[in-house]
Amino acid sequence: MDDLGWGDLGVMGHPARETPNLDRMASEGILFTEFYTSAAICSPSRASLLTGRLPLRNGFYQSTYPGRNAYTPQNIVGGIQDEEVLIPEILGKVGYRSKLVGKWHLGHQEQFLPLKHGFQEWFGAPNCHFQYDVRWRHGPNIPVYSNADMVGRYYEEFGIDINRGLSNYTQELLKHALEFIDRKDSSPYFLYWAPDSTHAPAYSSDKFVGRSVRSSYYGDAVMELDWAVGQILQLVRSKKSARDTLVIFTSDNGAALVSKQKGGSNGPLLCGKQTTFEGGMRTPTIAWWAKRRVNGVSHHLGSHMDFLPTFAELAEASIPSSLVLDGHSISTVLLSMSEPPSSPPVFFYRGNILYAVRWEHYKAHFWTWTTPVSELAKGIDHCPSVVVENVTTTDMRDHGEWPVIFHLGRDPGERYPLVQGTKEYRTVLKRMKVIAKDHTKSMVPGKAQLEWCDPAVMNWAPPGCHKIGKCQKAPTSDPTLCFWPH
């Protein structure tokens, strides 16, 4: 899902209780309470989910503005590199058919599109559903693809009424997902269903507009996605297959609190999307087996990067020996709820800087930053209405030899740092410094892909545009270093 917060599901305590299908999925499967994304923004997190590697390693970062997030707007020049190995490529070698339905966001130039990187089929868009060719945002509207060719654009053939929060696009994505699952094909499959209706500007179809207790377009979108997940699970349950089917639900990052009451909820967690606090990177995650082999609540520390090695192990697919992964297989948790005696550390990056490390119940913030003052002046706040001294800093603050440390078991909301000088602080500090040092020493950054922007590479004339008369003339190339405010 897109920008769905840790506290948005009924099973996670949201009082609206408008996610009955996801709540049922959690009761029948495994609810992960401490599962993380690799980045607090969409493109890097999605690249990591599909590659099993941190953004700094797979190239989904920028270094022009150290310590700042970046993603793939449609004027970005870079994208996923050929040397990266994605989940569908791994599974394809052992007979899995694969399809992406929905948002890609790993680069929109032809060489970066899904069918060039292991997916056999695709219906969806390469970028967010922002509206273009308006006063404040120049350029072509984002194309929607069916496999290798575009078949229309957002706001044109695929309508979105921003003022009413209305679009039938999620229904279209659901139709393609159900068709793929229901085919009379005995081969195993990998479906990556990636709707984006909860990303601002949020939307839902006629059936759901205006229905949510939240009385927001976001709430309506959550209700529709919950219903759609229910449709998918119902179909999977009905398939009489000798194989079991694993379904995983998660979000690309935390809720975007810049939308305030019109967006999602991260529950008790601090801050939101764009930050390395818990609200930005801890995501709602559920694993569900069609044959109900295990169920329960898992407190195992996991991340999206665990999916690639896990799926490879479950499918008995080999991983290239030269491939350096940041994820770890969680197959024992999925198969038997048997949790390892210890979990690998979790690393929190913002751009090219390691901001924080989680080890067991402890989290050390070596750097902190919520929102720059220049953005606050515009009404943009990634941590609204919360001030924790020396923690929710509006400057990019290096805490040097004395990181801010929290015990997340006692303080999941990151409000009360351990007191420096105490035995607990000193003990944890010593361990955290070793973990951070070992990690940074072994890190070999990939070539930064999110550095350069150029209006000429926007979606003016995507593949297939000539077939439907949707080609537009590109402007003269004018590459410049992208500006990233936070």
C-alpha positions as CSV (number, residue, x, y, z in Angstrom):
1,M,0.0,0.0,0.0
2,D,1.0,3.6,-0.3
3,D,1.5,6.0,2.7
4,L,-0.6,3.7,4.9
5,G,0.3,4.3,8.6
6,W,1.1,1.8,11.3
7,G,-2.0,2.9,13.2
8,D,-4.5,2.9,10.3
9,L,-5.8,-0.7,10.7
10,G,-8.5,-1.7,13.2
11,V,-6.3,-4.5,14.4
12,M,-3.6,-1.9,15.2
13,G,-6.1,0.1,17.3
14,H,-7.7,2.6,14.9
15,P,-11.0,3.5,16.4
16,A,-12.8,3.8,13.1
17,R,-12.5,0.0,12.7
18,E,-13.0,0.2,8.9
19,T,-10.6,-2.5,7.8
20,P,-12.5,-5.8,8.6
21,N,-10.8,-7.8,5.8
22,L,-7.3,-6.8,6.9
23,D,-8.3,-7.4,10.5
24,R,-9.5,-10.9,9.6
25,M,-6.3,-11.4,7.6
26,A,-4.3,-10.6,10.7
27,S,-6.3,-12.9,12.9
28,E,-5.9,-15.8,10.4
29,G,-2.2,-15.1,9.7
30,I,0.8,-13.4,11.3
31,L,0.6,-9.8,12.4
32,F,4.1,-8.3,12.5
33,T,4.2,-5.5,15.0
34,E,7.8,-4.4,14.4
35,F,8.4,-4.5,10.7
36,Y,10.2,-1.8,8.8
37,T,10.7,-0.3,5.4
38,S,14.2,0.7,4.3
39,A,13.4,4.3,3.6
40,A,10.8,6.9,4.7
41,I,9.7,7.7,1.1
42,C,8.3,5.7,-1.7
43,S,10.9,5.1,-4.5
44,P,13.8,4.0,-2.3
45,S,11.6,1.8,-0.1
46,R,10.1,0.0,-3.2
47,A,13.5,-0.5,-4.7
48,S,14.7,-2.1,-1.5
49,L,11.5,-4.3,-1.3
50,L,12.2,-5.8,-4.7
51,T,16.0,-6.0,-4.5
52,G,16.6,-7.0,-0.8
53,R,19.1,-4.2,-0.6
54,L,19.4,-0.8,1.1
55,P,18.9,2.3,-1.1
56,L,22.5,3.3,-0.6
57,R,23.5,0.0,-2.0
58,N,21.1,-0.3,-4.9
59,G,21.5,3.4,-6.0
60,F,18.2,4.8,-4.9
61,Y,19.6,7.9,-3.1
62,Q,21.2,11.2,-3.9
63,S,24.3,12.8,-2.5
64,T,24.0,16.4,-3.8
65,Y,22.2,17.3,-0.5
66,P,23.6,14.9,2.1
67,G,21.1,13.4,4.4
68,R,18.0,14.3,2.4
69,N,15.4,12.0,0.9
70,A,14.8,11.7,-2.9
71,Y,12.4,9.8,-5.1
72,T,11.5,9.4,-8.8
73,P,9.4,12.3,-10.0
74,Q,8.9,12.1,-13.8
75,N,11.8,14.5,-14.6
76,I,14.3,12.2,-12.8
77,V,17.0,10.8,-15.1
78,G,18.0,7.7,-13.2
79,G,16.2,4.4,-12.3
80,I,16.8,0.8,-11.4
81,Q,20.1,-0.5,-12.8
82,D,20.5,-3.7,-14.8
83,E,22.9,-5.2,-12.3
84,E,20.2,-5.2,-9.6
85,V,18.4,-8.5,-9.2
86,L,14.7,-8.3,-8.4
87,I,12.3,-10.8,-6.9
88,P,10.5,-11.7,-10.2
89,E,13.9,-12.5,-11.7
90,I,14.8,-14.9,-8.9
91,L,11.4,-16.6,-9.0
92,G,11.2,-16.7,-12.7
93,K,14.2,-19.1,-12.8
94,V,12.1,-21.7,-11.0
95,G,9.0,-21.3,-13.1
96,Y,7.0,-18.5,-11.5
97,R,4.9,-16.3,-13.7
98,S,4.9,-12.7,-12.5
99,K,2.9,-9.5,-12.8
100,L,3.0,-6.0,-11.4
101,V,-0.4,-4.4,-11.0
102,G,-0.1,-0.7,-10.0
103,K,2.7,1.7,-9.2
104,W,6.3,1.0,-10.2
105,H,8.3,4.1,-9.2
106,L,11.7,2.7,-10.0
107,G,12.3,4.9,-13.0
108,H,10.1,5.7,-16.0
109,Q,12.4,5.7,-18.9
110,E,12.0,2.7,-21.1
111,Q,15.1,0.9,-19.9
112,F,13.9,1.1,-16.3
113,L,10.4,-0.2,-16.7
114,P,9.2,-3.5,-15.1
115,L,9.3,-5.7,-18.1
116,K,13.0,-4.9,-18.4
117,H,13.6,-6.1,-14.9
118,G,12.0,-9.5,-14.5
119,F,8.2,-8.9,-14.6
120,Q,6.5,-10.7,-17.4
121,E,3.4,-8.6,-17.2
122,W,2.4,-5.1,-16.0
123,F,-0.7,-3.0,-15.7
124,G,-0.1,0.3,-14.0
125,A,1.8,3.5,-13.9
126,P,5.5,4.3,-13.5
127,N,5.0,7.4,-11.2
128,C,2.6,8.8,-8.7
129,H,-0.8,10.0,-9.8
130,F,0.0,13.7,-9.5
131,Q,-1.8,15.9,-11.9
132,Y,0.3,17.7,-14.5
133,D,-0.2,20.4,-17.1
134,V,-1.6,22.7,-14.4
135,R,-0.4,26.1,-13.2
136,W,1.8,24.7,-10.5
137,R,3.1,21.6,-12.2
138,H,4.1,21.6,-15.8
139,G,4.5,18.4,-17.9
140,P,2.5,15.5,-19.4
141,N,0.1,13.5,-17.3
142,I,1.5,10.2,-16.1
143,P,0.9,7.3,-18.5
144,V,-0.8,4.0,-17.6
145,Y,0.7,0.9,-19.2
146,S,-0.6,-2.5,-20.3
147,N,2.6,-4.5,-20.5
148,A,5.1,-2.7,-22.8
149,D,2.8,0.0,-24.2
150,M,0.9,2.9,-22.6
151,V,-2.9,2.7,-23.0
152,G,-3.8,6.2,-21.6
153,R,-2.9,8.8,-19.0
154,Y,-4.1,9.7,-15.5
155,Y,-6.7,12.5,-15.6
156,E,-7.4,11.7,-19.3
157,E,-8.3,8.0,-20.2
158,F,-8.0,7.1,-16.5
159,G,-10.0,9.8,-14.7
160,I,-9.3,11.2,-11.2
161,D,-11.6,13.9,-9.8
162,I,-9.4,15.5,-7.2
163,N,-12.2,17.8,-5.9
164,R,-14.5,14.8,-5.2
165,G,-11.8,12.3,-4.3
166,L,-13.3,10.0,-7.0
167,S,-11.7,7.5,-9.4
168,N,-12.4,4.0,-10.6
169,Y,-8.7,3.2,-10.9
170,T,-8.5,0.9,-7.8
171,Q,-11.3,-1.1,-9.3
172,E,-9.3,-1.4,-12.5
173,L,-6.2,-2.6,-10.6
174,L,-8.3,-5.1,-8.7
175,K,-9.8,-6.5,-12.0
176,H,-6.3,-7.1,-13.4
177,A,-5.1,-8.8,-10.1
178,L,-8.1,-11.1,-10.0
179,E,-7.7,-12.1,-13.6
180,F,-4.1,-13.0,-13.1
181,I,-4.8,-15.1,-10.0
182,D,-7.8,-16.9,-11.6
183,R,-6.1,-18.0,-14.8
184,K,-6.2,-21.7,-15.6
185,D,-2.5,-22.0,-15.3
186,S,-0.9,-24.6,-13.0
187,S,2.4,-22.7,-12.7
188,P,3.2,-20.8,-9.4
189,Y,2.9,-17.1,-9.5
190,F,4.2,-13.8,-8.0
191,L,1.8,-10.9,-8.0
192,Y,2.9,-7.5,-6.8
193,W,-0.3,-5.5,-6.3
194,A,0.6,-1.9,-5.7
195,P,-2.3,0.5,-5.6
196,D,-1.7,4.1,-4.7
197,S,-5.1,5.6,-3.8
198,T,-4.0,6.4,-0.3
199,H,-1.3,8.7,-1.6
200,A,-2.4,12.3,-1.8
201,P,-4.5,13.2,-3.6
202,A,-6.5,10.3,-2.2
203,Y,-9.4,8.8,-4.2
204,S,-11.9,5.9,-4.2
205,S,-14.7,4.7,-6.4
206,D,-18.4,5.7,-6.2
207,K,-19.2,2.8,-3.9
208,F,-16.8,4.2,-1.2
209,V,-16.7,8.0,-1.5
210,G,-18.1,9.6,1.6
211,R,-18.6,6.4,3.5
212,S,-15.7,6.5,6.0
213,V,-16.0,7.4,9.6
214,R,-12.9,9.6,9.1
215,S,-14.9,11.7,6.6
216,S,-11.9,12.1,4.4
217,Y,-10.9,10.9,0.9
218,Y,-8.1,9.0,2.6
219,G,-10.5,7.1,4.9
220,D,-12.6,6.3,1.9
221,A,-9.6,5.0,0.0
222,V,-8.6,2.8,3.0
223,M,-12.1,1.3,3.0
224,E,-11.9,0.5,-0.7
225,L,-8.4,-1.1,-0.4
226,D,-9.5,-3.2,2.5
227,W,-12.5,-4.4,0.5
228,A,-10.2,-5.1,-2.5
229,V,-7.8,-7.1,-0.3
230,G,-10.9,-9.1,0.9
231,Q,-11.8,-9.9,-2.8
232,I,-8.2,-11.1,-3.5
233,L,-8.1,-13.3,-0.4
234,Q,-11.5,-14.7,-1.1
235,L,-10.4,-15.7,-4.6
236,V,-7.1,-17.2,-3.3
237,R,-9.1,-19.2,-0.7
238,S,-11.4,-20.6,-3.4
239,K,-8.6,-21.9,-5.5
240,K,-8.3,-25.6,-5.0
241,S,-4.5,-25.9,-5.4
242,A,-2.1,-28.5,-4.0
243,R,0.2,-25.6,-3.3
244,D,-0.2,-23.1,-0.5
245,T,-0.3,-19.4,-1.3
246,L,1.4,-16.8,0.8
247,V,-0.1,-13.3,0.8
248,I,1.8,-10.4,2.4
249,F,0.3,-7.0,3.1
250,T,2.5,-4.0,3.9
251,S,3.0,-0.3,3.2
252,D,5.9,1.5,1.5
253,N,6.4,3.9,4.4
254,G,4.5,5.5,7.3
255,A,1.6,7.8,7.0
256,A,2.2,11.3,5.5
257,L,1.4,13.6,8.4
258,V,1.7,16.6,6.2
259,S,-1.9,15.8,5.3
260,K,-2.8,16.1,9.0
261,Q,-6.4,15.0,9.7
262,K,-6.9,14.3,6.0
263,G,-4.2,11.6,5.9
264,G,-3.3,8.5,7.8
265,S,-2.3,7.6,11.3
266,N,0.9,6.2,12.8
267,G,-0.8,5.5,16.1
268,P,1.6,6.2,19.1
269,L,4.7,6.3,16.9
270,L,6.7,9.5,16.5
271,C,6.4,11.7,13.3
272,G,5.7,10.3,9.8
273,K,6.8,9.8,6.2
274,Q,10.1,11.5,5.3
275,T,11.5,11.0,8.8
276,T,13.6,8.2,10.3
277,F,11.5,8.1,13.5
278,E,9.2,5.1,14.1
279,G,6.2,6.8,12.4
280,G,8.1,7.2,9.2
281,M,9.5,3.7,8.8
282,R,7.6,1.1,10.9
283,T,4.9,-0.3,8.7
284,P,1.7,-2.3,9.2
285,T,2.6,-5.8,7.9
286,I,0.6,-9.1,7.8
287,A,1.5,-12.5,6.4
288,W,-1.3,-14.9,5.5
289,W,-1.3,-18.5,4.2
290,A,-4.3,-19.7,2.2
291,K,-4.2,-23.0,4.1
292,R,-4.0,-21.3,7.5
293,R,-0.8,-23.1,8.4
294,V,0.2,-20.6,11.2
295,N,-1.3,-17.6,12.9
296,G,-0.3,-15.3,15.8
297,V,1.5,-12.1,16.6
298,S,5.2,-11.8,15.8
299,H,7.5,-9.2,17.4
300,H,10.4,-10.3,15.2
301,L,12.4,-7.3,13.8
302,G,11.9,-7.6,10.1
303,S,12.1,-5.4,7.0
304,H,10.8,-5.3,3.4
305,M,14.3,-6.4,2.4
306,D,13.7,-9.8,4.0
307,F,11.1,-10.6,1.3
308,L,13.6,-11.5,-1.5
309,P,15.7,-14.0,0.5
310,T,12.6,-15.4,2.1
311,F,10.7,-16.0,-1.2
312,A,13.9,-17.5,-2.7
313,E,14.1,-20.0,0.2
314,L,10.4,-20.9,0.1
315,A,10.5,-21.4,-3.7
316,E,13.9,-23.2,-3.6
317,A,15.3,-20.6,-5.9
318,S,19.0,-19.8,-6.0
319,I,20.4,-16.4,-5.3
320,P,23.6,-15.3,-7.1
321,S,26.5,-15.9,-4.8
322,S,27.9,-12.5,-5.7
323,L,24.7,-10.7,-4.6
324,V,25.2,-8.7,-1.4
325,L,21.8,-8.6,0.5
326,D,20.7,-6.5,3.4
327,G,17.7,-8.6,4.0
328,H,17.5,-12.0,5.9
329,S,15.1,-14.9,5.4
330,I,12.2,-15.0,7.8
331,S,10.9,-18.3,6.5
332,T,11.1,-20.0,10.0
333,V,8.7,-17.3,11.3
334,L,6.4,-17.7,8.4
335,L,6.3,-21.5,8.5
336,S,6.2,-22.2,12.2
337,M,6.2,-18.9,14.1
338,S,9.6,-20.0,15.3
339,E,11.5,-16.7,16.0
340,P,15.3,-16.6,15.9
341,P,17.0,-16.0,19.3
342,S,18.1,-12.6,18.0
343,S,17.2,-10.3,15.1
344,P,19.6,-8.5,12.8
345,P,20.0,-4.8,13.4
346,V,17.8,-2.4,11.4
347,F,19.4,0.6,9.7
348,F,17.6,3.9,9.2
349,Y,18.9,6.0,6.3
350,R,17.8,9.4,5.1
351,G,19.5,9.8,1.7
352,N,23.1,8.8,2.0
353,I,23.5,9.3,5.8
354,L,22.9,6.6,8.4
355,Y,20.6,8.4,10.8
356,A,19.7,5.6,13.3
357,V,20.2,2.0,14.2
358,R,17.8,-0.4,16.0
359,W,19.3,-3.3,18.0
360,E,16.9,-5.4,20.0
361,H,14.6,-3.0,21.9
362,Y,17.0,-0.1,21.6
363,K,17.2,2.6,18.9
364,A,20.1,5.0,18.6
365,H,19.6,8.2,16.6
366,F,23.0,9.4,15.5
367,W,21.3,12.2,13.5
368,T,17.8,13.7,13.9
369,W,15.7,15.9,11.6
370,T,12.0,16.4,11.2
371,T,11.3,19.3,8.8
372,P,13.5,22.2,7.7
373,V,12.5,25.7,8.8
374,S,12.0,26.7,5.2
375,E,9.4,24.0,4.7
376,L,7.7,24.7,8.0
377,A,7.2,28.3,6.8
378,K,5.2,26.8,3.9
379,G,3.0,24.8,6.2
380,I,4.8,21.5,5.5
381,D,5.4,19.6,8.8
382,H,6.4,15.9,9.0
383,C,6.0,15.9,12.7
384,P,3.1,18.1,13.5
385,S,2.1,19.2,17.0
386,V,4.9,17.2,18.7
387,V,8.1,18.7,20.2
388,V,10.6,16.5,22.0
389,E,13.7,18.5,23.0
390,N,16.9,17.5,21.1
391,V,14.9,14.9,19.2
392,T,12.3,16.5,16.8
393,T,14.9,18.9,15.5
394,T,14.2,21.3,12.7
395,D,17.9,21.4,11.8
396,M,19.8,18.3,10.6
397,R,21.5,17.6,13.9
398,D,24.6,15.4,14.3
399,H,24.6,14.0,17.8
400,G,28.2,12.9,17.4
401,E,29.6,10.6,20.1
402,W,26.4,10.9,22.1
403,P,23.4,9.6,20.1
404,V,19.9,9.9,21.4
405,I,18.8,6.4,22.5
406,F,15.4,5.1,23.2
407,H,14.1,1.8,24.6
408,L,11.2,1.1,22.2
409,G,9.8,-1.6,24.4
410,R,9.1,1.0,27.2
411,D,8.8,4.0,24.9
412,P,7.6,3.1,21.4
413,G,6.7,6.8,20.8
414,E,10.3,7.9,21.2
415,R,9.4,10.6,23.8
416,Y,11.9,9.8,26.6
417,P,15.5,9.3,25.7
418,L,17.8,7.3,28.0
419,V,19.8,9.5,30.3
420,Q,23.4,9.9,29.2
421,G,25.8,8.6,31.7
422,T,23.6,5.9,33.1
423,K,24.8,2.3,33.0
424,E,22.0,1.4,30.6
425,Y,23.0,4.2,28.2
426,R,26.7,3.4,28.3
427,T,26.1,-0.3,27.7
428,V,23.8,0.3,24.7
429,L,26.0,3.0,23.3
430,K,29.1,0.7,23.2
431,R,27.1,-1.9,21.3
432,M,25.5,0.6,18.9
433,K,28.8,2.1,18.0
434,V,30.2,-1.3,17.0
435,I,27.1,-2.1,15.0
436,A,27.2,1.2,13.1
437,K,31.0,1.0,12.5
438,D,30.8,-2.5,11.2
439,H,27.9,-1.6,8.9
440,T,29.4,1.5,7.4
441,K,32.8,-0.2,7.0
442,S,31.2,-3.0,4.9
443,M,28.8,-0.7,2.9
444,V,29.7,-0.3,-0.8
445,P,27.4,2.4,-2.2
446,G,25.8,2.0,-5.6
447,K,25.9,4.8,-8.1
448,A,23.4,7.4,-7.0
449,Q,20.4,7.4,-9.4
450,L,18.4,10.3,-8.0
451,E,20.9,13.2,-8.7
452,W,19.9,14.6,-12.1
453,C,16.6,16.0,-13.4
454,D,15.8,16.9,-17.0
455,P,12.4,18.0,-18.4
456,A,13.2,16.2,-21.6
457,V,13.0,12.8,-20.0
458,M,9.4,13.3,-18.7
459,N,6.7,11.0,-20.1
460,W,6.2,13.0,-23.3
461,A,6.2,10.1,-25.7
462,P,6.2,6.7,-23.8
463,P,6.3,3.4,-25.7
464,G,3.0,2.8,-27.5
465,C,1.9,6.5,-27.4
466,H,1.8,6.6,-31.3
467,K,-0.8,3.8,-31.3
468,I,-3.3,5.8,-29.4
469,G,-2.3,9.3,-30.5
470,K,-1.0,10.4,-27.1
471,C,2.6,11.4,-28.0
472,Q,3.8,14.9,-27.1
473,K,6.9,16.7,-28.2
474,A,9.7,16.8,-25.6
475,P,11.5,20.0,-24.8
476,T,15.2,20.5,-25.4
477,S,17.3,18.6,-22.9
478,D,18.4,20.7,-19.9
479,P,19.9,18.4,-17.2
480,T,20.4,20.0,-13.8
481,L,21.0,18.6,-10.3
482,C,17.7,17.9,-8.6
483,F,16.7,19.9,-5.6
484,W,15.6,17.9,-2.6
485,P,14.2,20.1,0.3
486,H,14.1,17.4,3.0
